Amino acid sequence: MINSVNQDTIETYIRYMQQFIREALSPEALIVQNWLVAQFESYGYDDIAIHKFTYNSQQLDAGNVVVVKKGTEFPDEYIMITAHYDAVSGSPGADDNASGTAGVLECARLLKDYDTKRSIMFVPFNAEELGLGGSMPFAQKCATENMNIVALFNMDMIGWFPPTNPNTIMASGYSYITEALFEYYQHVANMYVPSIPTIRVSQQDVSGGDNTAFNIYEYPSLYIGD
C-alpha cells in the first residue's frame, strides 16, 4: 500500500486547493468543500455527510466533510484520519493545510478496496484557523453520542521538507491520553518508512491542531507533521 502512494496525485490535490484563498467563512471554502465531496465520491464512497456548525453565532456555508468506511468486525469502533482544509487569511495554504488534506484524500483512495476490521472515518475539517471552529463541535458531538473512537491521526503541514532532506522527520507529541497510540504509530512508521524517522517532539499533546479538540474529550489523538 505504501508503494501505491502517488506523489503526482498528492501534488495535484495541493495545487488545486492552493489556488483558492480558503478562509473558513469565504465562498472559496465552500468550493473546496464540494470538491472534496466529489473526490471521495470518485473513489466510490457513498457514506458522506456535511457536518454544519456555527462560529460566533453564524453558521458557516462550508462544514466538516465526514466520510465513513464501515468496518467488517467492529463497525462501531472508529479510527479517524483528519486534517483541515481552511487556510489563514490571505494565504493559499499549500502547506497549511492543503498538504494534510491531500494526505487524507490519498489515505481514502488507498484504503477504499481493503476490508478493515474497524470503521475508518475521514474528516477534512473547516475553520481550524478560527480556533478549532469545526473540530471542537464535532468532537463534542462524538462525545455526546458516546462514539468509540480508538485513534485519531491528524495531519497538519506534512509536506514542507523534501524527503531527500536529511533533516526531515515526522513529529508528534503525546500525553497520558495518547502515549500508547504514539508508541504504536512510531513503531509502525519507522518500520515501513525508516528513511523518514518519526520522533516524539514533546511529552504533551501538541496543541493548536484539530487533534486537540479530541484530546479534550479524552480520545487518543495524534498531531502529525514534519
VENHU-V447786 format. One record per run of one state. SS is the DSSP state (~ for helix, > for strand, _ for the rest). FROM is the first residue (numbers start at 1). TO is the last residue. Records with the same first field share a line. If there is no record, write none. Layout:
SS: FROM-TO, FROM-TO
//
This chain:
_: 1-1, 5-6, 18-26, 44-47, 52-53, 56-57, 60-63, 70-73, 85-93, 112-117, 126-127, 131-134, 145-147, 156-169, 174-178, 193-197, 203-210, 217-220, 226-226
~: 2-4, 7-17, 27-43, 94-111, 128-130, 135-144, 179-192, 211-216
>: 48-51, 54-55, 58-59, 64-69, 74-84, 118-125, 148-155, 170-173, 198-202, 221-225
//
